[in-house]
Amino acid sequence: MSTQDLIKEQVTTHPVVLYMKGTPQFPQCGFSGAATQMLRACGVEKFYSVNVLENPDIRQGIKDYANWPTIPQLYVNGEFVGGSDIMREMYESGELQTLLKQTVS
């Protein structure tokens, strides 16, 4: 299975996927930590996470998949939502809570 096929499988078989540096319990960068906190603040306790530091192919492949240069990256229902900056804007406006409420309920 190619890296792109693996990424597609991950984002389409899980309702909420976060590609991040580290794990939700031990984020390895502030942006990944912030993304995890925002998901939890929206009531999402369980989500599928991928530690890109463990696999250089995934780390580069996810950037190519979404044509987005930074990590973390959030996917909801197979759709790319954005990185931590977009997540923060959506969280502050209430959009992220609405999107995730529809997904997890």
RAVENFEN-V36067 format. One line per field, one symbol per residue. phi: phi as a letter, one per 20 degrees, with the letter a starting at -180 (. if undefined). psi: psi as a letter, one per 40 degrees, with the letter a starting at -180 (. if undefined). A space follows every 10 residues. Layout:
phi->???
psi->???
//
This chain:
phi->.ffffffgff fedcfccceb encgfcfdbf ffffffffff feneedbecc effebfffge ffffgelcfc cfcdcclndf eqefffgfff ffenffffff ffeee
psi->hidddddddd deehdhhhhi haiddgieid dddddddddd deegdhihih heeehddddd dddddefhei hihhhhfehh daaddddddd ddeedddddd ddde.
//
